[in-house]
């Protein structure tokens, strides 16, 4: 079987996955189906309408990763394709470009003519634009008034997009009354609808395979994979330089950002990054919390786009401060999701997107899957004793945060410390049972924000044992936070959430907000999930190293071999353990005039 219409970039790796293959033998080849009757059910044809429209909207099919938009003229034009890549077993092709050129010139002037591909010894009309064959077919199609083809796949894509197609060779889609066929193209002596032809070629006559699970899938699933790949490819092509990236992240970030244009160059400082970005040219991707001094101002002054990078919301099995590379990233060209001072790409996406029923359904499945598997950002093992909360009392979880985290520094409200959050929560809920969970990076001894146990237990009833956040969210009634991602995870589980800052998930009508925040739109939980977990982040499969969706990452979390710590991680954990033990020893020392510290884990009973 030959590659079908849906494909992924061949530059990805030498063993790039074959997403689709056209059937060449048997009863379900495209041609055998089109020559027969009885398979055209109403259900299939309705599916065909939805599927072909989705393909056009996603702009995948053919070699979509090739791109040279500068080669195309401004405005509309007619496209001549002398060597349109054939649909396998379909197009006959021709070496004579003259009939195509003559037909195109009969309706369009030479200066409105684009010829894509080699022309040999043919004389190109003065004013016509000659471009290479390695070009995104959708770039050609989007402003084409007509396509003149040898019956290949770009002609088929144009037909699906509603562009008039003039065919000069036989193909699966010619001869049915859908194309304007030259005399050399045989007439089928019957008519087929576009939905029938699409169903025969793409729904029944092609097999699709999931490159992540190595199993057969439907066209719609393959389309989702290709569409997500295109989204990553388009964003990656514009990035020329990376800066502010920790050395241990660079290999994974290079895999995230590779494209047909190559892999971005890693630079150290502002001047080097600006110069490299202008040479390529392209954008600079900088780690949001590690931007070199003066980079923001220099990029604006030199007209270089700056894209900020941070960990995604489903990260890995383990802490970022443990040097475990992320499985998801977010790239934001406007700001960053945790900085409410200016609208981020995420805020614009959530405010302006129209979420399709299919996307809403996918988001609902994803949310259910996340909750069922107990997935959170770090996915640390749920070790330790089970937490028993008293019946009949309102139970509130207060998740600790890294106090110098940018989300607090930029998006915090009047409450900006873990101790302050505990005190505020207790003051507003004097009779509640409050459970405090220190942040794992703080608990590991790597980051700022530790609260002495005695101080925490003045306001909290219990300091949580080392169990996963998911295990606690399943038991509590409410969550109160400054800006923690745990608030979003609580929303997924149907918990009430009060925020004392301006995190990305607040202001949409799903949370109780103590800070004024008007997003201009209300969202359902499914719409929020679609934007936050499907459309905004990037995911990279840690097994295949291919772009993927969040569903694959969730499955990979079950494979411990993919998250096995190296020597650097073990050294980092030892460092954190020593720092934590030192802090515990200091906490046990008596404060002058106060007697010995008790180190309690649970609030004293009055």
C-alpha positions in Angstrom: 0.0 0.0 0.0 1.1 3.5 -0.8 0.9 6.6 1.4 -2.6 8.1 1.6 -3.7 11.7 1.7 -3.0 12.2 5.4 0.7 12.3 6.1 3.1 13.8 8.6 6.5 15.5 8.0 9.2 13.3 6.7 11.8 15.4 8.3 10.6 14.4 11.8 13.0 11.4 11.9 14.3 8.7 9.5 11.6 6.4 10.7 8.7 8.9 10.4 5.3 7.3 10.9 3.1 6.4 8.0 -0.3 7.8 9.1 -2.3 6.6 6.1 -2.1 4.0 3.3 -4.3 3.6 0.3 -5.6 0.2 -0.4 -4.3 -1.2 -3.7 -5.9 -4.7 -3.7 -9.2 -6.3 -2.7 -12.8 -5.1 -2.6 -12.3 -1.8 -0.8 -9.9 0.0 -3.0 -11.1 3.5 -3.9 -11.6 2.5 -7.6 -13.5 -0.8 -6.8 -15.8 1.1 -4.4 -16.5 3.9 -6.9 -17.2 1.3 -9.6 -19.7 -0.6 -7.4 -23.0 0.2 -5.6 -24.6 -0.5 -2.2 -22.0 1.0 0.2 -23.3 4.6 0.0 -25.4 4.6 3.2 -26.9 7.8 4.5 -24.8 7.5 7.7 -21.6 7.2 5.7 -22.3 10.1 3.5 -23.2 12.3 6.5 -19.9 11.3 8.0 -18.2 12.2 4.7 -19.6 15.7 4.8 -18.3 16.3 8.3 -14.9 14.7 7.7 -14.1 16.5 4.4 -15.1 19.9 5.9 -12.8 19.1 8.9 -9.9 18.2 6.6 -10.3 21.5 4.8 -10.5 23.5 8.0 -7.4 21.7 9.5 -5.5 22.3 6.2 -3.8 18.9 6.2 -3.4 16.4 3.4 -0.5 16.2 1.0 2.9 17.6 1.9 1.5 20.5 3.9 4.8 21.0 5.9 6.5 22.5 2.8 6.3 26.3 2.8 7.6 29.2 0.8 4.8 31.8 1.0 7.1 34.5 -0.3 7.1 32.8 -3.7 3.4 33.4 -4.3 2.0 36.7 -5.8 -0.3 39.0 -4.0 -4.0 38.5 -4.8 -5.8 35.7 -6.6 -4.4 33.5 -9.3 -4.8 30.4 -11.4 -2.5 27.4 -10.5 -1.0 25.1 -13.0 0.3 21.8 -11.6 2.3 19.9 -14.3 3.5 17.3 -11.8 0.7 17.2 -9.2 1.7 14.3 -6.8 -0.5 11.4 -7.8 -3.0 9.7 -5.6 -1.6 6.2 -5.4 -3.0 3.9 -8.1 -4.9 6.8 -9.6 -3.4 9.6 -11.7 -1.7 8.7 -15.0 0.1 12.0 -15.2 1.6 13.7 -18.3 4.9 15.2 -19.3 3.2 17.8 -21.6 2.5 21.0 -19.8 1.3 22.9 -22.9 -2.4 21.8 -22.6 -2.6 23.0 -19.0 -0.9 26.3 -19.8 -3.1 27.0 -22.8 -6.3 26.2 -20.8 -5.2 28.5 -18.0 -4.2 31.3 -20.3 -7.6 31.2 -21.9 -9.2 32.5 -18.7 -6.4 34.2 -16.8 -3.7 36.7 -17.8 -0.1 35.5 -17.5 0.6 37.8 -14.5 -2.2 36.0 -12.6 -0.7 32.6 -13.3 1.3 30.4 -10.9 3.1 27.3 -12.1 4.1 25.0 -9.3 6.8 22.5 -10.3 9.4 21.9 -13.0 8.5 22.8 -16.6 11.4 21.3 -18.5 11.9 23.0 -21.9 8.5 24.6 -21.9 8.6 28.4 -22.4 6.9 30.1 -19.4 4.7 33.0 -20.5 6.2 36.4 -19.5 4.7 37.6 -16.2 3.8 34.1 -14.9 5.2 33.1 -11.5 7.2 29.9 -11.4 7.5 28.3 -7.9 9.0 25.0 -6.8 7.0 21.8 -6.2 7.9 21.8 -2.5 5.2 24.2 -1.3 2.3 23.8 1.1 -0.7 22.8 -1.2 -3.0 24.8 1.0 -1.0 28.0 0.3 -1.6 27.4 -3.3 -5.3 26.6 -2.9 -6.3 29.4 -0.5 -6.1 32.1 -3.2 -6.6 30.1 -6.3 -9.4 30.9 -8.7 -8.9 27.6 -10.5 -6.5 24.6 -10.5 -5.1 22.9 -13.6 -3.9 19.5 -12.6 -2.7 16.1 -13.9 -5.1 14.5 -11.6 -3.0 14.5 -8.4 -3.6 15.0 -4.8 -3.5 18.8 -4.8 -6.2 18.8 -7.3 -8.3 16.6 -5.0 -7.7 18.9 -2.0 -8.7 21.9 -4.1 -11.9 20.1 -5.1 -12.7 19.5 -1.4 -12.1 23.2 -0.8 -14.6 24.2 -3.5 -12.1 25.4 -6.1 -12.8 24.7 -9.8 -10.5 21.9 -10.9 -9.5 21.3 -14.5 -8.1 17.8 -15.0 -5.8 16.7 -17.7 -5.3 13.1 -16.6 -7.5 10.3 -15.2 -7.8 10.0 -11.4 -10.1 8.5 -8.8 -11.9 11.8 -8.6 -12.2 12.7 -12.3 -14.9 11.6 -14.8 -17.7 11.8 -12.2 -18.9 15.3 -13.2 -17.1 17.0 -10.3 -14.1 18.3 -12.4 -13.8 20.0 -15.7 -12.1 17.3 -17.7 -10.0 17.6 -20.8 -10.8 15.4 -23.8 -8.1 12.9 -22.7 -9.8 12.1 -19.4 -12.3 9.2 -19.8 -15.9 9.9 -18.8 -17.3 7.4 -16.2 -20.8 7.5 -17.9 -22.3 8.0 -14.4 -22.2 10.7 -11.8 -20.9 10.6 -8.2 -21.3 13.3 -5.5 -18.2 14.7 -3.8 -19.2 13.1 -0.6 -19.3 9.7 -2.3 -15.9 10.2 -3.9 -14.4 11.4 -0.6 -15.9 8.5 1.3 -14.6 5.9 -1.2 -11.0 7.4 -1.2 -10.5 8.6 2.4 -13.0 6.8 4.6 -13.2 3.3 3.1 -10.3 3.0 0.6 -7.6 4.1 3.0 -6.2 2.5 6.2 -5.0 4.7 9.1 -2.6 3.8 11.8 -1.9 5.5 15.1 1.8 6.1 15.3 1.7 6.3 19.1 -0.3 3.2 19.9 0.6 1.2 16.8 -3.0 0.3 16.1 -5.6 0.9 13.3 -7.7 4.1 13.7 -10.5 5.9 11.9 -9.9 8.8 9.5 -11.2 11.3 12.1 -8.5 10.1 14.6 -5.8 10.4 12.0 -7.0 13.8 11.1 -6.7 15.0 14.7 -3.1 13.7 14.8 -2.2 15.4 11.6 -3.9 18.7 12.6 -2.0 18.8 15.9 1.2 18.1 14.1 0.5 21.0 11.7 -0.2 23.3 14.6 3.2 22.4 16.1 5.0 22.7 12.8 3.6 26.1 11.9 4.6 27.5 15.3 8.1 25.9 15.2 9.0 27.2 11.8 9.0 30.8 13.0 11.4 30.1 16.0 15.0 30.7 15.1 16.6 31.0 18.5 16.2 29.7 22.0 17.5 31.6 25.0 17.4 31.2 28.8 17.0 27.4 28.5 18.6 25.3 31.3 21.2 23.0 29.8 19.4 19.9 31.0 16.2 21.0 29.1 17.8 21.8 25.8 17.7 18.4 24.1 13.9 18.0 24.9 13.2 21.6 23.8 15.0 21.0 20.5 12.7 18.0 20.0 9.7 20.1 20.8 10.8 22.9 18.4 12.2 21.1 15.4 10.6 21.7 12.0 11.3 21.6 8.3 13.2 24.8 8.9 15.6 23.0 11.2 16.3 23.1 15.0 16.6 26.5 16.7 20.0 27.7 17.8 20.6 28.0 21.6 22.1 31.3 22.7 23.2 32.7 26.0 22.7 36.4 26.0 20.6 39.2 24.5 23.0 40.4 21.8 23.8 36.9 20.5 20.1 36.0 20.4 19.0 39.1 18.6 21.8 38.8 16.0 21.0 35.1 15.4 17.3 35.8 15.1 17.9 38.5 12.5 20.2 36.3 10.4 17.8 33.5 10.0 15.3 35.4 10.3 12.8 34.3 12.9 11.5 34.7 16.5 13.3 34.2 19.8 11.9 31.6 22.2 12.9 32.5 25.8 12.1 30.7 29.1 9.7 33.1 30.7 11.4 33.1 34.1 15.0 33.2 32.7 14.9 35.9 30.1 18.3 37.7 29.8 18.5 41.3 30.9 17.4 43.7 28.2 16.0 41.0 25.9 12.4 42.3 26.0 13.5 45.8 25.2 16.0 44.8 22.5 13.6 42.5 20.7 11.0 45.3 20.6 13.6 47.8 19.3 14.9 45.5 16.6 11.5 44.2 15.5 12.2 40.6 16.6 9.3 38.6 17.9 9.7 37.2 21.4 7.9 34.0 22.4 7.8 33.1 26.0 8.1 29.4 27.0 7.0 27.6 30.2 6.1 24.2 31.4 2.7 22.9 30.4 -0.1 21.8 32.7 0.5 18.1 32.4 4.2 18.0 32.9 5.9 14.8 33.9 6.2 12.2 36.7 8.3 14.3 39.0 9.3 17.9 39.7 10.8 20.4 37.3 13.3 21.3 40.0 14.4 17.6 39.9 15.7 18.1 36.3 13.0 15.9 34.8 12.3 17.2 31.2 8.7 18.3 30.5 6.2 16.4 28.4 4.3 19.6 27.6 5.2 23.2 27.0 3.3 26.4 26.4 4.6 29.0 24.0 3.0 32.4 24.1 3.7 35.2 21.8 1.8 37.9 23.7 2.8 37.4 27.3 2.3 34.3 29.5 -0.8 32.7 31.0 0.3 33.5 34.6 0.8 37.2 33.9 -2.6 39.0 33.9 -1.1 42.4 33.3 -1.6 41.8 29.6 -3.7 39.4 27.6 -1.9 36.2 26.8 -2.4 33.9 23.9 -4.4 31.7 26.2 -6.7 34.5 27.3 -7.4 35.5 23.7 -8.0 31.9 22.7 -10.5 31.4 25.5 -12.2 34.7 24.9 -12.5 34.5 21.1 -12.6 30.8 20.1 -15.6 29.0 18.8 -15.5 25.6 20.3 -16.9 22.9 18.0 -19.2 20.1 19.3 -16.4 17.6 18.5 -13.9 19.6 20.5 -16.3 20.0 23.4 -16.9 16.2 23.4 -13.1 15.6 23.3 -12.6 18.0 26.2 -15.3 16.2 28.3 -13.6 12.8 27.7 -10.2 14.3 28.5 -11.5 15.8 31.8 -13.1 12.5 32.8 -9.9 10.6 31.9 -7.7 13.0 33.9 -9.9 12.6 37.0 -10.2 8.8 36.7 -6.4 8.5 36.5 -5.7 11.0 39.2 -3.5 13.1 36.9 -2.1 16.4 38.2 0.8 18.6 37.0 3.6 16.6 38.7 1.9 13.2 39.1 4.0 12.3 42.1 3.3 8.9 43.7 0.4 8.8 46.1 2.5 7.4 49.0 1.6 7.7 52.6 -1.4 7.2 54.8 -5.0 7.9 53.6 -6.4 11.2 54.7 -9.6 10.9 56.9 -11.6 14.1 57.2 -14.3 14.6 59.8 -17.8 14.2 58.6 -20.3 17.0 58.9 -17.7 19.8 58.6 -16.9 21.9 55.5 -13.4 20.6 54.3 -11.1 23.1 52.6 -7.8 22.3 50.9 -5.2 25.1 50.9 -2.4 24.2 48.5 1.0 25.9 49.2 2.9 27.6 46.4 6.4 28.7 45.6 6.2 32.2 47.0 8.5 33.8 44.5 6.8 32.1 41.6 6.0 34.5 38.8 2.3 33.6 39.0 2.2 35.2 42.5 4.6 38.0 41.7 2.6 39.1 38.6 -0.9 37.7 39.3 -1.2 37.7 43.1 -3.7 39.7 45.0 -3.5 41.1 48.5 -2.6 37.6 49.8 0.9 36.6 48.6 2.3 34.1 51.1 1.3 30.6 52.1 0.9 31.7 55.8 -1.2 34.7 54.7 -3.4 32.4 52.6 -3.9 30.1 55.6 -4.8 33.0 57.9 -7.2 34.5 55.3 -8.9 31.1 54.7 -9.4 30.5 58.4 -10.8 34.0 59.0 -13.4 33.5 56.3 -14.2 29.9 57.4 -13.8 29.7 61.2 -15.7 26.4 61.5 -14.2 24.6 58.5 -11.7 21.7 58.6 -8.7 23.2 56.8 -6.1 20.9 55.2 -2.7 22.5 54.2 -0.6 20.8 51.5 2.9 22.3 51.1 4.1 22.7 47.5 6.2 19.7 46.4 9.2 21.9 45.3 9.1 23.7 48.6 8.8 20.4 50.5 11.7 19.0 48.5 13.8 21.9 49.8 14.4 23.5 46.4 12.2 26.7 46.5 10.9 29.5 48.7 7.7 29.2 50.7 8.2 26.9 53.7 5.8 27.5 56.6 6.9 26.2 60.0 4.5 23.5 61.1 3.6 25.3 64.3 2.7 28.4 62.4 0.7 26.5 59.8 -1.2 24.6 62.5 -2.4 27.9 64.1 -4.7 28.1 61.1 -4.9 24.7 59.5 -6.3 21.6 61.2 -3.9 19.3 59.4 -0.8 19.3 57.3 -1.3 16.8 54.5 0.8 13.7 54.5 2.7 13.0 51.3 -0.2 11.9 49.1 -1.0 13.2 45.6 -3.1 16.3 45.2 -5.6 14.2 43.3 -6.2 12.0 46.3 -7.0 15.1 48.4 -9.2 16.7 45.8 -11.4 13.6 45.8 -12.1 14.2 49.5 -12.5 17.9 50.1 -15.4 20.2 49.5 -13.6 23.4 48.5 -10.1 24.6 47.5 -8.8 28.1 48.4 -5.7 29.3 46.6 -3.7 32.3 45.4 -2.9 31.2 41.8 -2.2 27.5 42.1 -2.8 25.1 39.2 -4.5 23.0 41.8 -7.5 25.3 41.5 -7.9 24.2 37.9 -7.5 20.6 38.9 -10.2 21.1 41.6 -12.6 22.5 38.9 -12.1 19.3 36.9 -13.4 17.4 39.9 -16.4 19.6 40.5 -15.0 21.3 43.6 -15.8 24.9 44.6 -12.7 27.1 44.1 -12.0 30.4 45.7 -9.0 32.4 44.3 -7.1 35.3 45.9 -5.2 36.2 42.8 -5.8 36.2 39.1 -4.9 32.8 37.7 -5.8 31.9 34.1 -8.8 29.8 35.1 -10.5 32.6 37.1 -12.9 35.2 35.8 -14.8 32.8 33.5 -17.7 32.3 35.8 -16.4 29.0 37.3 -14.6 30.3 40.4 -15.3 32.6 43.4 -12.9 35.5 42.7 -11.8 37.8 45.5 -10.0 40.1 43.0 -12.0 41.9 40.3 -11.4 40.1 37.0 -13.7 40.5 33.9 -12.8 38.3 31.0 -15.8 39.5 28.9 -17.1 36.0 28.5 -18.4 33.0 30.5 -17.2 29.5 29.8 -18.4 26.1 30.5 -15.9 23.7 32.1 -15.5 21.8 28.9 -14.7 25.0 27.0 -12.1 25.9 29.6 -10.6 22.4 29.3 -10.5 22.5 25.5 -8.6 25.8 25.5 -6.3 25.1 28.4 -5.4 21.4 27.8 -5.9 20.9 24.1 -5.5 24.1 22.1 -2.9 26.1 24.1 -0.1 23.7 25.1 2.3 21.5 23.1 2.8 17.9 23.9 5.7 15.6 22.9 5.4 11.9 23.3 8.4 10.8 25.5 8.4 7.4 23.7 8.3 8.3 19.9 9.4 12.0 20.4 6.6 13.0 18.0 4.1 15.8 18.6 0.9 14.4 20.2 -2.2 15.2 22.1 -2.7 15.2 25.9 -4.4 11.8 25.8 -1.1 10.2 24.8 0.8 11.9 27.6 -1.8 10.6 30.1 -1.2 7.1 28.9 2.5 7.4 29.0 2.4 8.4 32.7 1.7 4.7 33.4 5.1 3.7 32.0 7.7 4.2 34.7 10.5 3.5 32.3 9.9 6.7 30.5 10.3 8.8 33.7 13.3 7.0 35.3 15.5 9.6 36.9 19.2 9.9 35.9 22.2 10.7 38.0 21.5 14.5 37.8 18.0 13.9 39.2 19.3 11.7 42.0 21.9 14.3 43.0 19.2 17.0 43.0 17.0 14.9 45.2 19.9 14.4 47.7 20.5 18.1 47.7 16.8 18.8 48.4 16.7 16.1 51.1 19.7 17.6 53.0 18.2 21.1 52.7 14.8 19.8 54.0 16.5 18.0 57.0 18.4 21.1 57.9 15.2 23.1 57.9 13.5 20.5 60.1 16.4 20.7 62.6 16.2 24.5 62.7 12.4 24.3 63.2 12.9 22.0 66.2 15.2 24.4 68.0 13.5 26.4 70.8 12.6 30.0 70.1 13.9 32.1 73.0 11.2 32.5 75.6 8.8 30.1 73.9 9.9 26.7 75.0 10.6 23.7 72.7 9.0 23.5 69.3 6.6 20.7 69.0 6.7 20.0 65.3 3.0 19.0 65.2 1.4 17.6 62.1 -2.2 18.2 63.4 -3.7 21.1 65.1 -4.0 20.8 68.9 -7.4 20.1 70.2 -8.9 22.9 72.3 
